[in-house]
Amino acid sequence: MSTSDPRKLVQMRKSLRVYSGSSNRPLAEKIAGILGVELSGLTVEKFANGEIYARYVESVRGADVFLVQSIAGGNVNDMLMELLIATDAAKRASARSITACITHYGYARQDRKAAPREPITARLVANLLERAGVDRIITLDLHQGQIQGFFDIPVNHLSALPLFGDYYQAMNFDTDNLVVVSPDVGRAKAAKKLSDMLECSFAIAHKGRPRHNAAEVMGVIGDIRGKTCIVNDDMIDTAGTLCAGVKELKAMGAGDIYVCATHGIFSGPAIERLNDAPVVECVVTDAIPIKTSGKIKTITVADEFASAISAVYNEESVSKLVGGDFAL
C-alpha cells in the first residue's frame, strides 16, 4: 500500500497491526518499516517454570493483526507456543482478523508417514494454528508445497527463488558454463525454475538417506564437470548432508560451487562445516535470524512479506467496505 496519502496512512495505522514474537524481531521491524507502520507492542514473557505469557499493550479490537514469527531455532517449541498464545490473546481481545506470518514453518519435514508408526507433525501444527484462531497463513518456501493442503484457511505461499535469481544474475556468470544443481530429486522442480531464471542448465544429485540428517550422493544426472555450480535447497540444518554432497560434486569434477537456501537453520556445527567446505559462499535469507560468518551471506525477504501483508490488508479493507461489518 502506498503511504503517500496521509489519509491512507492514518487509516492503515488505525486498523493494521504488525507484531513480532521473540524469534525474528529484526525482520519484523524491516517489514513494518516498509509498510510505513510502527512495530506494535506485544509483551512475551516466560515464567520460572517455563510457561509462556503474551499480552498486547494496546487495543486490537477490530484490527487486522499480523504476527511475524519464525518457528525455528534451539527453542523451536517455545516459538510455536508463542505464536499460538499470541493468537489466542488477539482472538480473545476481539481482533477482526489474525494472519500468521510464519517465515519458517517448523516441523515441515514431518509431512508424511515415511515409516510405520510415525506422526505427520506438519499437519498437527496446521491444526493447532487453526484451532488457536489464525485466519490466514503467509509463509515462505514450505518443505513441500502440498503442506498447504493441511490447512482449511487461506495460505499465501511465498518463494525466495526470485531473490536468488536476481542475486546471481547480478554476479554476471557465464551462463554457458553455469549449472543449477538440485541436491535431490524432490528439489528438482525448484532447481529447474532457478535455472530458467538464470538461463542456464541444471542437474540433479541422486542421493540415498540412511537416517535423519545424513545422506550420500550416489550419482548426478546432468553435466557438471568443470562448470560453476549453484546448489539450491529449501533449508540447511546441520549442513552435514549438504557438505558431503558438495565434496562429492567436487570429486566428480565440478568447478566453483555456490550454495543458496531459503532457511539457514544452522544447528550444531553447521556454520563451521560450511566455512570448511569447498564452497565459494553460502547465501540464505533472513527468514531465520543468523549472524553472518565467513562464507555465510544473507538476503532479506522483508519486501516479499510486506507486499503479501499489504495485499491481504487491502483485500480485508475492501471486504469491510462491502460487508459493512466494520467502521473505518
N, C-alpha and C positions, 0 to 999 in steps of 0.2 A: 504493500500500500504506500502511495506517495504521501509524504508528510509535509508537502509544500503548502497545503491549505491548512491554516491554523484551526479551522472548524473541524476538519477531519482529525487533526492531531489530538484535539481535546476529546473528541468522540472516542478515539481509539484508547486514549489513556483512561477514559471513564469505564469502558466495558471490557477491554482486553488486559489480561494479567499474565505476565510471564514469571514463573517461579522456578527455582532450582533446588534440587536435592543436594546432598553433600558430595556427590561423585564427580561432577564436572561443572563447577560454577564458572570457571573461566570461559568455557564455550557458551554457557547460558548468558553471560554478560555480553559476549560478542553478538549473539542473536538479538538480545534486547536492544543493543545499540543500533543495529541495522534497522530494526523495526521502529526506532525512534521513541522507545519507551524505557522507563527505568525498570531494572530487575526488582520485582516486588518482594515484600518481606515474608519469608517462611522460616519459622524457627524450628529447627530439628535438633533434638537433644537425645541423650541416652542415659537411662537410669543406671544406678550402680550395678544392678543385676543384668544389664544388657538390653533391657526393653527400650524400644524406640518411641519417642514422643514427637508429634508435629503439631504446630499451631500457626495459623495465619495471623499476622499482626495488623491486618486491615480487613475491612469487609469485602467479601467476594460475592455477596448476594447479587444475583442477576448477571454476573460477569462470565466471560469466556476464559476459562483457566487453562493455561498451557504449562505443563510440568515437564521440565527438562531433567532427564536422569539417564545415566549410563549404568546398566546392570552388569557390572564388571569389577574386577579388582580382587584383592585378597579378602575383602569383606563383601563379596558379591551378594550374599544372602541378606545382609543389612541393607544394601542398596535396593533390593527388591522390596523389602519390608518398608523402607522409607517411602517408596513410590505408592505402595498400597495404602499406607497410613495417611499420607498426604492427600491421596484421592478420596479416602473416606472422610477426612476432615472437610475438604472442599464440598463434597456432596451434602454433608450434614449442615454446612454453612450456606446452603441454597445457591451454589454456583449454577449458572444456567447450563454450561457445558464444560466437560473436562476432557482435555486432549493430552495424552501421554506422549511426550516427545522422547522416545527411547533411542538414544544414539547408539547403544549396543544392546541387543536383545539377548540377555543371558539365558543359558540353558538351550540355546538354539540347536546345538549339536545333538541333543537328545530329541530328535524329531521323528523317530520311528523305532520300531522294535527290531533291532538287528540280531537279537538272540532271545531265546525264551526267557520269560520272567523278568523282562526289562520294562521300565516305565517309559512313557512318552512325555517327558517333563516339559517340553516346549508347549504342548497342549495344556498341561496343568497350569503353567504360568499364564497362558491366554485366558483360561477360565478364572483364575484369581483376579486378573486385571478387570475383566468384565464384571465379575461379582462385586468388586470393590466400588465400581461406578464409573469406570472410564468409558467415554462415549466414542472416542476415536483414537487411533494409534498413528503416529508418524514415526517411522523407523528407517534404518539405513542398512542396506545390504544384509538381509537375513541369510543365514547359513544355507537355507533352501527357500526359494520363493513360495513353495507350497505351504509354508507355515502361515501365510496369510489366510489360508482356508481354515485354520484353527479358530479364527475369530468370527463372531456373528455381528461385529461392528465394523465400520469402515477402517481400512488400513491404507495409509499413504506410504508406499514403499519407495524410498529414495535410493539412488545409486551413486557411488563415488567414481564410477568409470569415466564419466566426462571430465572430472577433475584430473584424473591420472592421464587421460588423453591430452588435455591442454598442457599438463606439466611436461610430458615427454615430447610433445610437438615443439615446445619452446626450446628443447635441447638440440633441435636440428640434426637428428640422427640420419645417417644414410639408410633410407628405408629399404633399399635393395639388400642391405646387409643386416637387417633388423628382424627379429622374430619374437613374438609374444608367446611365452610358454605357460601352458596350464599345468599346475602341479599335480593334477589328477583328472580323471575323466569327468568327474562331477563339475569341475570348474571350466570345462571346455567351452561352453556357450558364452560365458563371460569373457574368456580369453579371446574368443573369435570377435566379439564386439569391440574389444580394445584394439585388436589388430586391424579391424576395419577402420577405426578412428585414425590409426597411425598409418594406414595404407601399407601394411607390411604383412609378412606371412606369420603363421602361428604353428605351434607344435603342442603335443600332449605328452606329458610324462606319465607313463603307466606304472603304478606302484601297488604294492601289497601292504596291508596294515595288520601285523601280527597281534597288536594290542593297542590300547589307547595311547595317544601321544607318541606313537612310534610307527615308522613306515620305511619301506625300502623301494627305491626305484628299480623297476625290472626291465624298462625299455622306454624309448622315446619314439613317438610317431611324428615324423617331420624332420626337416633338415636344420640342425643347429651348429654343425661343425664350422668353426671359425667365425660365427655370427655373434653379434651383440644380442643378448637375451634379456627380455623383461619377464620375470616370473611374477604373475599376478595371482593373489589369493584373497579370500574374504577376511581371514584372521590369522594372526600369528600368536600362538600361546607360548609354549616353551621354546619354540624355534628349533627343536631337535629334528623334527621331520623335515622342515624347510632346509636347514643347513646340510643335512645328509643328502637331500635331493640336489642342492646346489653343487656339492662336491662331486656327485655322480655326473651331473651335466658337464662340469669342468673336465672330468675324466673322459667323457665322451667327445671332447673337442670343442666345447663352447668357448666363445670369446669372452668379452666383458659381460658380467651378469649384474643386472639391476633387479631389485625386488620391490614390489609395492603391494600393500594390503590395506584394506579399509580399517580393520580393527587391530591395533597393536596392543594385545593383552599383556605380553611380555612377562610371563610367570617365571619364577626361579632365575636360572642363568641365561635367559633368552637374549638379553642385550649383549652380554659378553660373547655368547655364541655367534651372534650376527657380526659383531665387530671383528671376530677372529675368522669368519667365513670368507671364502673368495668371492665377495660381492663388492661392487663399487659403492653402492649405497642402498639403503632400505627406506622407502617412503611410506608413511602411514598417515591417516587422518587424525585430527584431534577429537574424534568421537569418544575416545578414551584418553584421559589426560596422561601425558608422559613427559619426561624431561629428555630433550634431545641429547644424544651422546654419540660421539664418534661418527659412525656411518648412518645413524638414525636421523631422518628428517621428517618434518610434519607439514601437512597442508590442512587448511581449515574447511569445515563443512558448514560454517555458520551461515553463509549466504543461502545454501540449499535449504536448511531448516527454517530460516527466516522467510524465504519465499513460500515454503509449504504452509507455515503458520499464517502468513498474510492471505494466502488463497483460502484456507479453511475459515479464517476470521471473516473475510469478505462474504463467503458463502453463508456463514451463520448470520451476518448482518442483514443480508438480503432476505433470509428466511424470517428474521424478526419483523422486517417491514411488511412482508407478505402475510405472515401469520397473525401479526398484531398482538403477539403474546408478551411483548417486552417493550417498555418505554425507553426510547433513547434519550 
